[in-house]
Amino acid sequence: MSSTSTTTNLLEGKKLLVTGVLMDSSIAFHVARLAQEQGAEVVLTSFGRTMRITQTIAKRLPSTPPVVELDVTNDEHLDTLAERLGEHVPHLDGVLHSIGYAPPGAFEFMSGTWEDVATALHTSAYSLKGLAQASLPLMSRGGSLVGLTFDASFAWPVYDWMGVAKAAFEATNRYLARDLGRGHGVRCNLVAAGPIRTTAAKSIPGFEAFENTWDQRAPLGWDVDDPEPAALACVALLSDLFPATTAEIVHVDGGVHAMGQ
């Protein structure tokens, strides 16, 4: 892991909801870790069979946070989220969306079925709106919604319908920024991270195509085993350092997004 130093107590007193902590290799885990180190109180989410895994991994954080059940495709979970979170925190200052899933068939563009595509879009794009709406009752003081994306400006090898879902995810963020800014004071931004060797990444057929070439193309280089740079960007966006920034995509990819082939 990188040993980047950060401003002390950047998130002092803030209450954050962090989704997507499954293993300690995940970007979300390092967001939660850095947030706690910067003074935030963190609540995690998980659901189903992964609840026990998340609860175990949570013990590796500086302070073991509560884990609330949340399947972002389950309306009942979303409808009751604010009430259940209220048992742990009085309000929310920030939310991290680190959720994505597509069935194996979605990674074959021409043969992907609507059922596969609909699952990818629901879980990986529409869920940003669902999570934002479910969290909003606890964000009366404003705050920051941050999501993790993989640059949807290109047709990437092997990414296929997940790439389309990420394009929808990025569009969803822009509309949320429009609707949650004035009147709610909620900033909505994304971090476009380069490829990180996580559990989710390993489930993508042909992911090694990204791993093998990204470092060569990145002006700053790229370490697929280091999620901390992307996590640091998320923490910065969750803080008060960007009070007038919304609808933005911050690239943390070593610079690949700006390079030609």
Backbone as CSV, one residue per row, in Angstrom:
resi,resn,N_x,N_y,N_z,CA_x,CA_y,CA_z,C_x,C_y,C_z
1,MET,0.829,-1.191,0.000,0.000,0.000,0.000,0.871,1.251,0.000
2,SER,0.365,2.304,-0.594,1.118,3.543,-0.596,1.098,4.156,0.788
3,SER,2.079,5.007,1.061,2.186,5.615,2.385,1.891,7.101,2.313
4,THR,0.867,7.454,1.526,0.527,8.854,1.338,0.042,9.465,2.644
5,SER,0.596,10.609,3.020,0.141,11.288,4.235,-1.042,12.175,3.906
6,THR,-1.929,12.363,4.848,-3.118,13.165,4.627,-3.276,14.189,5.738
7,THR,-4.110,15.188,5.470,-4.392,16.196,6.466,-5.054,15.551,7.676
8,THR,-4.656,15.934,8.861,-5.197,15.342,10.078,-6.627,15.800,10.326
9,ASN,-7.469,14.836,10.704,-8.854,15.122,11.079,-9.653,15.828,9.986
10,LEU,-9.436,15.408,8.756,-10.143,15.989,7.615,-11.645,15.756,7.701
11,LEU,-12.051,14.668,8.358,-13.468,14.303,8.451,-13.949,14.312,9.908
12,GLU,-13.310,15.101,10.723,-13.636,15.136,12.145,-15.132,15.356,12.379
13,GLY,-15.761,14.429,13.104,-17.164,14.565,13.473,-18.161,14.146,12.417
14,LYS,-17.708,13.796,11.229,-18.648,13.446,10.160,-19.142,12.015,10.321
15,LYS,-20.378,11.810,9.864,-21.011,10.491,9.899,-21.142,10.012,8.453
16,LEU,-20.568,8.864,8.159,-20.513,8.380,6.787,-21.106,6.981,6.655
17,LEU,-21.776,6.765,5.538,-22.261,5.439,5.164,-21.383,4.935,4.028
18,VAL,-20.798,3.770,4.202,-19.894,3.201,3.208,-20.428,1.848,2.761
19,THR,-20.743,1.732,1.493,-21.188,0.460,0.924,-20.009,-0.235,0.254
20,GLY,-20.156,-1.505,0.004,-19.202,-2.208,-0.840,-17.972,-2.768,-0.169
21,VAL,-17.952,-2.823,1.163,-16.803,-3.428,1.842,-17.013,-4.935,1.881
22,LEU,-16.237,-5.644,1.085,-16.328,-7.096,1.066,-15.015,-7.727,1.517
23,MET,-13.899,-7.230,0.940,-12.582,-7.704,1.348,-11.707,-6.494,1.668
24,ASP,-10.592,-6.720,2.336,-9.734,-5.582,2.670,-8.912,-5.107,1.475
25,SER,-9.104,-5.729,0.323,-8.482,-5.255,-0.913,-9.362,-4.254,-1.642
26,SER,-10.598,-4.079,-1.191,-11.542,-3.213,-1.898,-11.254,-1.743,-1.628
27,ILE,-11.571,-0.908,-2.605,-11.428,0.536,-2.435,-12.289,0.990,-1.268
28,ALA,-13.500,0.440,-1.154,-14.416,0.849,-0.087,-13.829,0.598,1.294
29,PHE,-13.133,-0.517,1.461,-12.502,-0.799,2.757,-11.519,0.308,3.108
30,HIS,-10.726,0.734,2.137,-9.715,1.751,2.410,-10.340,3.138,2.576
31,VAL,-11.474,3.376,1.940,-12.214,4.614,2.221,-12.654,4.611,3.679
32,ALA,-13.217,3.498,4.132,-13.664,3.400,5.520,-12.489,3.565,6.482
33,ARG,-11.369,2.930,6.169,-10.185,3.029,7.037,-9.669,4.463,7.117
34,LEU,-9.471,5.072,5.959,-8.965,6.446,5.930,-9.950,7.411,6.584
35,ALA,-11.245,7.184,6.363,-12.263,8.058,6.962,-12.188,8.001,8.487
36,GLN,-12.065,6.791,9.020,-11.930,6.667,10.474,-10.651,7.340,10.966
37,GLU,-9.568,7.165,10.243,-8.312,7.795,10.628,-8.409,9.320,10.595
38,GLN,-9.328,9.816,9.747,-9.517,11.264,9.631,-10.650,11.771,10.526
39,GLY,-11.132,10.933,11.445,-12.066,11.390,12.457,-13.525,11.119,12.213
40,ALA,-13.865,10.385,11.152,-15.269,10.120,10.842,-15.801,8.911,11.606
41,GLU,-17.101,8.921,11.816,-17.814,7.743,12.324,-18.434,7.056,11.117
42,VAL,-18.183,5.767,10.976,-18.548,5.045,9.764,-19.556,3.943,10.064
43,VAL,-20.519,3.788,9.161,-21.440,2.644,9.170,-21.282,1.935,7.829
44,LEU,-21.176,0.616,7.847,-21.053,-0.175,6.629,-22.382,-0.829,6.269
45,THR,-22.467,-1.288,5.024,-23.630,-2.065,4.602,-23.173,-3.386,3.990
46,SER,-24.067,-4.355,4.033,-23.869,-5.630,3.366,-25.226,-6.322,3.343
47,PHE,-25.302,-7.513,2.762,-26.586,-8.228,2.792,-26.373,-9.701,2.475
48,GLY,-27.366,-10.464,2.849,-27.373,-11.892,2.518,-26.173,-12.631,3.051
49,ARG,-25.623,-13.501,2.208,-24.518,-14.352,2.629,-23.234,-13.574,2.882
50,THR,-23.143,-12.372,2.314,-21.913,-11.589,2.493,-21.901,-10.796,3.799
51,MET,-23.029,-10.762,4.523,-23.077,-10.021,5.787,-21.981,-10.488,6.738
52,ARG,-21.856,-11.784,6.887,-20.872,-12.317,7.840,-19.452,-11.972,7.399
53,ILE,-19.213,-12.003,6.090,-17.882,-11.656,5.575,-17.569,-10.205,5.889
54,THR,-18.523,-9.312,5.611,-18.308,-7.892,5.874,-18.087,-7.635,7.359
55,GLN,-18.850,-8.293,8.199,-18.690,-8.127,9.644,-17.305,-8.570,10.103
56,THR,-16.776,-9.614,9.481,-15.430,-10.084,9.814,-14.371,-9.097,9.336
57,ILE,-14.517,-8.647,8.090,-13.550,-7.696,7.525,-13.598,-6.373,8.282
58,ALA,-14.785,-5.985,8.767,-14.936,-4.722,9.504,-14.050,-4.688,10.741
59,LYS,-13.733,-5.845,11.291,-12.900,-5.903,12.491,-11.448,-5.528,12.196
60,ARG,-11.092,-5.465,10.912,-9.733,-5.078,10.527,-9.587,-3.555,10.417
61,LEU,-10.673,-2.840,10.542,-10.619,-1.383,10.528,-10.130,-0.865,11.876
62,PRO,-9.676,0.384,11.933,-9.198,0.932,13.206,-10.213,0.814,14.331
63,SER,-11.493,1.002,13.993,-12.585,0.835,14.942,-13.679,0.042,14.246
64,THR,-14.186,-0.999,14.886,-15.175,-1.865,14.225,-16.522,-1.158,14.113
65,PRO,-16.969,-0.871,12.881,-18.233,-0.155,12.704,-19.416,-1.119,12.647
66,PRO,-20.626,-0.602,12.874,-21.812,-1.429,12.675,-22.013,-1.724,11.194
67,VAL,-22.669,-2.825,10.909,-22.989,-3.206,9.529,-24.500,-3.366,9.419
68,VAL,-25.128,-2.556,8.577,-26.575,-2.649,8.381,-26.858,-3.376,7.069
69,GLU,-27.975,-4.070,7.046,-28.316,-4.836,5.846,-28.875,-3.914,4.770
70,LEU,-28.320,-4.037,3.566,-28.806,-3.241,2.441,-28.509,-3.945,1.129
71,ASP,-29.568,-4.393,0.484,-29.522,-4.833,-0.906,-30.150,-3.695,-1.706
72,VAL,-29.363,-3.027,-2.538,-29.857,-1.822,-3.224,-30.895,-2.123,-4.288
73,THR,-31.162,-3.397,-4.563,-32.249,-3.741,-5.480,-33.516,-4.135,-4.722
74,ASN,-33.494,-4.024,-3.394,-34.621,-4.412,-2.551,-35.315,-3.150,-2.038
75,ASP,-36.531,-2.898,-2.494,-37.247,-1.669,-2.123,-37.477,-1.568,-0.623
76,GLU,-37.739,-2.687,0.027,-37.979,-2.657,1.474,-36.718,-2.217,2.215
77,HIS,-35.566,-2.720,1.788,-34.310,-2.313,2.400,-34.088,-0.811,2.241
78,LEU,-34.373,-0.306,1.047,-34.181,1.126,0.793,-35.178,1.967,1.581
79,ASP,-36.419,1.521,1.623,-37.456,2.293,2.305,-37.198,2.418,3.805
80,THR,-36.532,1.434,4.381,-36.306,1.439,5.833,-34.871,1.820,6.208
81,LEU,-34.059,2.173,5.212,-32.642,2.419,5.481,-32.437,3.561,6.466
82,ALA,-33.083,4.688,6.236,-32.875,5.858,7.105,-33.236,5.526,8.556
83,GLU,-34.332,4.823,8.740,-34.765,4.449,10.095,-33.744,3.532,10.756
84,ARG,-33.233,2.565,10.001,-32.288,1.617,10.575,-30.925,2.265,10.819
85,LEU,-30.533,3.173,9.942,-29.287,3.907,10.165,-29.394,4.811,11.387
86,GLY,-30.615,5.322,11.621,-30.838,6.209,12.757,-30.569,5.553,14.097
87,GLU,-30.497,4.224,14.117,-30.147,3.517,15.352,-28.652,3.645,15.668
88,HIS,-27.870,4.086,14.668,-26.423,4.154,14.836,-25.873,5.578,14.733
89,VAL,-26.465,6.399,13.873,-25.984,7.773,13.686,-27.183,8.716,13.612
90,PRO,-27.061,9.952,14.140,-28.188,10.883,14.121,-28.435,11.503,12.755
91,HIS,-27.416,11.504,11.912,-27.534,12.077,10.575,-26.400,11.517,9.726
92,LEU,-26.412,11.859,8.436,-25.324,11.483,7.538,-24.724,12.737,6.913
93,ASP,-23.400,12.756,6.822,-22.700,13.823,6.119,-22.187,13.355,4.767
94,GLY,-22.128,12.054,4.584,-21.612,11.545,3.324,-21.964,10.090,3.110
95,VAL,-22.029,9.712,1.830,-22.364,8.341,1.442,-21.419,7.913,0.328
96,LEU,-20.844,6.728,0.445,-20.032,6.155,-0.623,-20.803,5.029,-1.297
97,HIS,-20.982,5.161,-2.602,-21.589,4.097,-3.404,-20.454,3.319,-4.071
98,SER,-20.262,2.096,-3.639,-19.239,1.227,-4.218,-19.877,-0.121,-4.507
99,ILE,-20.824,-0.099,-5.440,-21.668,-1.260,-5.722,-21.713,-1.485,-7.229
100,GLY,-21.529,-2.688,-7.649,-21.663,-3.013,-9.060,-21.766,-4.513,-9.243
101,TYR,-22.617,-4.912,-10.156,-22.748,-6.338,-10.458,-23.367,-6.499,-11.835
102,ALA,-22.855,-7.467,-12.569,-23.468,-7.871,-13.834,-23.316,-9.380,-13.961
103,PRO,-24.340,-10.073,-14.432,-24.228,-11.521,-14.637,-23.181,-11.824,-15.709
104,PRO,-22.648,-13.028,-15.709,-21.628,-13.378,-16.707,-22.050,-13.090,-18.147
105,GLY,-23.335,-13.269,-18.446,-23.798,-13.045,-19.809,-23.678,-11.599,-20.265
106,ALA,-23.611,-10.676,-19.318,-23.511,-9.253,-19.659,-22.128,-8.890,-20.192
107,PHE,-21.158,-9.798,-20.055,-19.818,-9.527,-20.553,-19.605,-10.105,-21.955
108,GLU,-20.720,-10.408,-22.620,-20.718,-10.784,-24.035,-21.722,-9.857,-24.715
109,PHE,-21.232,-8.789,-25.343,-22.118,-7.700,-25.756,-23.227,-8.162,-26.697
110,MET,-22.902,-8.838,-27.755,-23.905,-9.180,-28.757,-24.849,-10.288,-28.293
111,SER,-24.401,-11.124,-27.383,-25.263,-12.217,-26.932,-25.908,-11.942,-25.580
112,GLY,-25.558,-10.836,-24.946,-26.153,-10.508,-23.650,-27.665,-10.332,-23.755
113,THR,-28.406,-10.967,-22.862,-29.864,-10.889,-22.881,-30.340,-9.655,-22.115
114,TRP,-31.598,-9.266,-22.346,-32.136,-8.134,-21.601,-32.156,-8.431,-20.101
115,GLU,-32.409,-9.667,-19.735,-32.405,-10.020,-18.316,-31.038,-9.735,-17.696
116,ASP,-29.973,-10.114,-18.411,-28.625,-9.830,-17.933,-28.380,-8.325,-17.846
117,VAL,-28.763,-7.628,-18.904,-28.523,-6.184,-18.971,-29.336,-5.451,-17.913
118,ALA,-30.588,-5.852,-17.734,-31.449,-5.195,-16.749,-30.870,-5.346,-15.344
119,THR,-30.325,-6.519,-15.048,-29.700,-6.732,-13.736,-28.502,-5.815,-13.554
120,ALA,-27.672,-5.707,-14.596,-26.496,-4.835,-14.527,-26.897,-3.381,-14.334
121,LEU,-27.895,-2.923,-15.075,-28.336,-1.529,-14.975,-28.958,-1.230,-13.619
122,HIS,-29.766,-2.158,-13.114,-30.428,-1.944,-11.831,-29.410,-1.857,-10.698
123,THR,-28.513,-2.853,-10.666,-27.559,-2.932,-9.563,-26.463,-1.883,-9.666
124,SER,-26.009,-1.606,-10.879,-24.812,-0.794,-11.061,-25.078,0.659,-11.417
125,ALA,-26.315,1.013,-11.785,-26.603,2.393,-12.188,-27.793,2.977,-11.418
126,TYR,-28.949,2.353,-11.549,-30.144,2.866,-10.873,-29.957,2.881,-9.354
127,SER,-29.108,1.985,-8.856,-28.889,1.907,-7.417,-28.298,3.190,-6.841
128,LEU,-27.618,3.987,-7.659,-27.079,5.254,-7.165,-28.218,6.185,-6.774
129,LYS,-29.235,6.238,-7.603,-30.414,7.044,-7.286,-31.144,6.463,-6.085
130,GLY,-31.283,5.132,-6.038,-31.972,4.500,-4.921,-31.273,4.765,-3.603
131,LEU,-29.946,4.653,-3.588,-29.182,4.884,-2.368,-29.260,6.346,-1.949
132,ALA,-29.168,7.242,-2.920,-29.252,8.674,-2.609,-30.603,9.023,-2.003
133,GLN,-31.661,8.534,-2.599,-33.010,8.828,-2.116,-33.239,8.231,-0.730
134,ALA,-32.717,7.037,-0.501,-32.890,6.380,0.798,-32.110,7.091,1.895
135,SER,-30.975,7.694,1.533,-30.122,8.374,2.517,-30.547,9.810,2.778
136,LEU,-31.302,10.390,1.861,-31.616,11.814,1.910,-32.285,12.274,3.211
137,PRO,-33.196,11.473,3.814,-33.806,11.926,5.074,-32.799,12.207,6.190
138,LEU,-31.617,11.599,6.113,-30.592,11.820,7.130,-29.572,12.877,6.701
139,MET,-29.793,13.491,5.538,-28.837,14.468,5.017,-29.451,15.862,4.947
140,SER,-30.236,16.203,5.946,-30.897,17.509,5.958,-29.910,18.663,6.067
141,ARG,-28.691,18.364,6.528,-27.663,19.390,6.646,-26.786,19.463,5.404
142,GLY,-27.181,18.741,4.356,-26.358,18.660,3.158,-25.309,17.582,3.305
143,GLY,-24.399,17.518,2.359,-23.357,16.504,2.448,-22.824,16.127,1.086
144,SER,-22.252,14.934,1.016,-21.548,14.505,-0.184,-21.893,13.060,-0.519
145,LEU,-22.273,12.845,-1.762,-22.496,11.512,-2.297,-21.363,11.233,-3.280
146,VAL,-20.626,10.153,-3.048,-19.490,9.809,-3.901,-19.680,8.396,-4.422
147,GLY,-19.474,8.225,-5.711,-19.575,6.906,-6.313,-18.296,6.531,-7.029
148,LEU,-18.071,5.235,-7.188,-16.898,4.730,-7.892,-17.296,4.220,-9.269
149,THR,-16.572,4.678,-10.286,-16.880,4.269,-11.648,-15.610,3.812,-12.347
150,PHE,-15.795,3.259,-13.538,-14.685,2.924,-14.423,-14.984,3.645,-15.727
151,ASP,-14.148,4.596,-16.072,-14.384,5.542,-17.173,-15.204,4.947,-18.315
152,ALA,-16.408,5.503,-18.488,-17.333,4.982,-19.501,-17.253,5.739,-20.816
153,SER,-16.172,6.469,-21.041,-16.016,7.242,-22.278,-15.642,6.364,-23.471
154,PHE,-15.234,5.137,-23.192,-14.737,4.267,-24.247,-15.452,2.920,-24.234
155,ALA,-15.371,2.223,-25.372,-15.828,0.838,-25.438,-14.630,-0.036,-25.089
156,TRP,-14.531,-0.435,-23.829,-13.383,-1.202,-23.357,-13.475,-2.668,-23.784
157,PRO,-12.344,-3.330,-23.931,-12.380,-4.784,-24.147,-13.048,-5.469,-22.955
158,VAL,-13.815,-6.486,-23.208,-14.455,-7.400,-22.257,-15.484,-6.765,-21.314
159,TYR,-15.523,-5.419,-21.205,-16.413,-4.794,-20.215,-17.866,-4.797,-20.675
160,ASP,-18.097,-4.589,-21.942,-19.377,-4.780,-22.610,-20.563,-4.120,-21.891
161,TRP,-21.587,-4.886,-21.479,-22.778,-4.244,-20.904,-22.510,-3.606,-19.547
162,MET,-21.459,-4.029,-18.866,-21.083,-3.342,-17.631,-20.585,-1.942,-17.963
163,GLY,-19.937,-1.796,-19.107,-19.531,-0.471,-19.563,-20.728,0.415,-19.848
164,VAL,-21.761,-0.163,-20.436,-22.998,0.586,-20.673,-23.631,0.983,-19.338
165,ALA,-23.617,0.070,-18.386,-24.160,0.373,-17.051,-23.379,1.505,-16.396
166,LYS,-22.055,1.521,-16.569,-21.250,2.600,-15.997,-21.555,3.933,-16.686
167,ALA,-21.846,3.903,-17.979,-22.249,5.131,-18.668,-23.559,5.650,-18.084
168,ALA,-24.489,4.743,-17.809,-25.750,5.130,-17.176,-25.515,5.628,-15.759
169,PHE,-24.576,5.013,-15.061,-24.209,5.421,-13.703,-23.702,6.860,-13.703
170,GLU,-22.839,7.182,-14.653,-22.280,8.526,-14.732,-23.357,9.552,-15.089
171,ALA,-24.291,9.175,-15.959,-25.408,10.071,-16.274,-26.311,10.251,-15.062
172,THR,-26.544,9.177,-14.318,-27.366,9.256,-13.105,-26.758,10.238,-12.117
173,ASN,-25.449,10.228,-11.991,-24.778,11.155,-11.081,-25.039,12.609,-11.480
174,ARG,-25.030,12.890,-12.777,-25.272,14.269,-13.227,-26.690,14.719,-12.879
175,TYR,-27.651,13.844,-13.077,-29.030,14.211,-12.750,-29.235,14.347,-11.247
176,LEU,-28.562,13.499,-10.473,-28.644,13.643,-9.019,-28.029,14.961,-8.575
177,ALA,-26.916,15.343,-9.189,-26.290,16.629,-8.857,-27.269,17.768,-9.124
178,ARG,-28.014,17.664,-10.204,-29.008,18.685,-10.524,-30.120,18.740,-9.484
179,ASP,-30.624,17.580,-9.078,-31.809,17.534,-8.224,-31.509,17.624,-6.734
180,LEU,-30.278,17.295,-6.330,-29.954,17.286,-4.908,-29.095,18.472,-4.479
181,GLY,-28.752,19.329,-5.405,-27.934,20.493,-5.069,-28.740,21.586,-4.409
182,ARG,-29.424,22.360,-5.209,-30.248,23.439,-4.676,-31.395,22.866,-3.840
183,GLY,-31.511,23.312,-2.628,-32.580,22.837,-1.750,-32.137,21.750,-0.785
184,HIS,-31.180,20.940,-1.215,-30.699,19.862,-0.341,-29.231,20.046,0.047
185,GLY,-28.482,20.730,-0.772,-27.076,20.959,-0.454,-26.214,19.716,-0.514
186,VAL,-26.617,18.743,-1.332,-25.857,17.507,-1.462,-25.043,17.548,-2.753
187,ARG,-23.733,17.366,-2.611,-22.833,17.306,-3.761,-22.738,15.860,-4.242
188,CYS,-22.717,15.662,-5.562,-22.699,14.316,-6.139,-21.530,14.208,-7.119
189,ASN,-20.556,13.406,-6.781,-19.360,13.273,-7.599,-18.927,11.819,-7.695
190,LEU,-18.140,11.535,-8.723,-17.639,10.183,-8.942,-16.120,10.175,-8.992
191,VAL,-15.539,9.056,-8.618,-14.116,8.808,-8.800,-13.980,7.682,-9.826
192,ALA,-13.319,7.994,-10.935,-13.063,6.995,-11.969,-11.690,6.391,-11.707
193,ALA,-11.695,5.235,-11.084,-10.441,4.590,-10.697,-9.923,3.709,-11.819
194,GLY,-8.606,3.617,-11.900,-8.024,2.630,-12.783,-8.288,1.239,-12.247
195,PRO,-7.880,0.219,-12.977,-8.176,-1.163,-12.554,-7.459,-1.525,-11.258
196,ILE,-8.221,-2.058,-10.314,-7.690,-2.525,-9.035,-8.024,-4.006,-8.903
197,ARG,-7.088,-4.789,-8.453,-7.287,-6.238,-8.341,-8.114,-6.544,-7.096
198,THR,-9.428,-6.441,-7.239,-10.364,-6.698,-6.158,-11.172,-7.953,-6.467
199,THR,-12.000,-8.344,-5.504,-12.868,-9.503,-5.721,-13.800,-9.270,-6.901
200,ALA,-14.349,-8.048,-7.001,-15.259,-7.729,-8.111,-14.529,-7.792,-9.440
201,ALA,-13.314,-7.262,-9.486,-12.552,-7.253,-10.736,-12.246,-8.674,-11.203
202,LYS,-11.953,-9.546,-10.267,-11.606,-10.920,-10.622,-12.778,-11.658,-11.254
203,SER,-13.991,-11.152,-11.031,-15.172,-11.801,-11.602,-15.416,-11.378,-13.047
204,ILE,-14.637,-10.399,-13.543,-14.800,-9.929,-14.921,-13.930,-10.778,-15.840
205,PRO,-14.524,-11.491,-16.794,-13.723,-12.313,-17.708,-12.730,-11.440,-18.474
206,GLY,-11.472,-11.848,-18.503,-10.480,-11.101,-19.259,-9.983,-9.839,-18.583
207,PHE,-10.193,-9.712,-17.265,-9.750,-8.507,-16.551,-8.246,-8.287,-16.685
208,GLU,-7.509,-9.367,-16.890,-6.059,-9.231,-17.012,-5.658,-8.378,-18.212
209,ALA,-6.580,-8.180,-19.166,-6.284,-7.304,-20.300,-6.021,-5.884,-19.827
210,PHE,-6.708,-5.450,-18.762,-6.467,-4.133,-18.170,-5.193,-4.159,-17.330
211,GLU,-5.051,-5.197,-16.528,-3.906,-5.296,-15.614,-2.575,-5.236,-16.348
212,ASN,-2.512,-5.893,-17.496,-1.242,-6.057,-18.190,-0.796,-4.822,-18.953
213,THR,-1.702,-3.890,-19.230,-1.344,-2.753,-20.074,-1.452,-1.396,-19.386
214,TRP,-2.185,-1.310,-18.272,-2.487,-0.002,-17.674,-1.223,0.718,-17.212
215,ASP,-0.344,0.004,-16.552,0.871,0.617,-16.032,1.738,1.172,-17.162
216,GLN,1.753,0.491,-18.299,2.546,0.941,-19.435,1.993,2.236,-20.031
217,ARG,0.677,2.420,-19.975,0.032,3.582,-20.593,-0.083,4.770,-19.653
218,ALA,0.055,4.547,-18.353,-0.165,5.615,-17.373,1.090,6.471,-17.206
219,PRO,1.001,7.787,-17.445,2.163,8.660,-17.248,2.739,8.578,-15.840
220,LEU,1.881,8.357,-14.848,2.334,8.251,-13.459,2.582,6.809,-13.040
221,GLY,2.376,5.886,-13.958,2.441,4.480,-13.590,1.164,4.058,-12.877
222,TRP,1.011,2.754,-12.669,-0.207,2.269,-12.023,0.045,0.939,-11.349
223,ASP,-0.401,0.828,-10.112,-0.267,-0.399,-9.332,-1.649,-0.981,-9.101
224,VAL,-1.936,-2.109,-9.745,-3.267,-2.712,-9.637,-3.538,-3.278,-8.250
225,ASP,-2.512,-3.348,-7.415,-2.680,-3.877,-6.067,-2.794,-2.780,-5.014
226,ASP,-2.869,-1.513,-5.440,-2.925,-0.407,-4.475,-4.216,0.400,-4.634
227,PRO,-5.226,0.138,-3.804,-6.486,0.874,-3.881,-6.456,2.222,-3.168
228,GLU,-5.351,2.537,-2.478,-5.348,3.731,-1.637,-5.474,5.052,-2.408
229,PRO,-4.831,5.231,-3.576,-5.002,6.505,-4.283,-6.464,6.830,-4.593
230,ALA,-7.212,5.834,-5.050,-8.638,6.061,-5.327,-9.396,6.334,-4.033
231,ALA,-9.037,5.624,-2.979,-9.699,5.834,-1.686,-9.437,7.245,-1.159
232,LEU,-8.226,7.735,-1.329,-7.902,9.093,-0.884,-8.749,10.131,-1.612
233,ALA,-8.971,9.922,-2.913,-9.812,10.854,-3.669,-11.243,10.839,-3.145
234,CYS,-11.742,9.655,-2.817,-13.096,9.558,-2.255,-13.191,10.307,-0.930
235,VAL,-12.188,10.124,-0.084,-12.178,10.798,1.210,-12.153,12.310,1.027
236,ALA,-11.352,12.787,0.083,-11.297,14.230,-0.176,-12.655,14.757,-0.608
237,LEU,-13.350,14.020,-1.476,-14.667,14.457,-1.942,-15.717,14.358,-0.847
238,LEU,-15.537,13.454,0.102,-16.463,13.346,1.230,-16.231,14.443,2.261
239,SER,-15.079,15.077,2.182,-14.738,16.140,3.131,-15.317,17.468,2.656
240,ASP,-14.925,18.543,3.344,-15.392,19.888,2.976,-14.413,20.606,2.062
241,LEU,-13.463,19.880,1.489,-12.451,20.512,0.644,-12.995,20.944,-0.721
242,PHE,-14.141,20.382,-1.142,-14.708,20.706,-2.450,-16.149,21.205,-2.302
243,PRO,-16.346,22.351,-1.652,-17.703,22.806,-1.350,-18.517,23.240,-2.572
244,ALA,-17.856,23.549,-3.681,-18.569,24.032,-4.869,-18.388,23.098,-6.057
245,THR,-18.081,21.832,-5.791,-17.865,20.852,-6.851,-18.944,19.792,-6.808
246,THR,-19.654,19.665,-7.920,-20.671,18.612,-8.032,-20.793,18.216,-9.495
247,ALA,-21.367,17.043,-9.750,-21.533,16.491,-11.100,-20.182,16.229,-11.769
248,GLU,-19.145,16.061,-10.979,-17.794,15.892,-11.501,-17.364,14.436,-11.476
249,ILE,-16.429,14.094,-12.382,-15.771,12.791,-12.364,-14.282,13.044,-12.199
250,VAL,-13.736,12.604,-11.067,-12.316,12.754,-10.791,-11.603,11.470,-11.204
251,HIS,-10.678,11.587,-12.146,-9.955,10.412,-12.624,-8.759,10.119,-11.730
252,VAL,-8.727,8.930,-11.199,-7.574,8.445,-10.430,-7.112,7.179,-11.135
253,ASP,-6.404,7.369,-12.222,-6.036,6.249,-13.099,-4.613,6.364,-13.621
254,GLY,-3.810,7.196,-12.981,-2.443,7.383,-13.440,-2.328,8.259,-14.663
255,GLY,-3.466,8.754,-15.158,-3.465,9.627,-16.345,-3.865,8.968,-17.631
256,VAL,-4.246,7.690,-17.582,-4.575,6.943,-18.790,-5.722,7.570,-19.575
257,HIS,-6.701,8.154,-18.855,-7.883,8.700,-19.531,-7.541,9.793,-20.536
258,ALA,-6.382,10.450,-20.368,-6.017,11.576,-21.242,-5.011,11.184,-22.333
259,MET,-4.630,9.932,-22.371,-3.618,9.493,-23.326,-4.254,8.858,-24.571
260,GLY,-3.637,9.054,-25.730,-4.049,8.362,-26.941,-3.533,6.936,-26.930
261,GLN,-3.951,6.166,-27.897,-3.509,4.768,-27.955,-2.020,4.681,-28.272
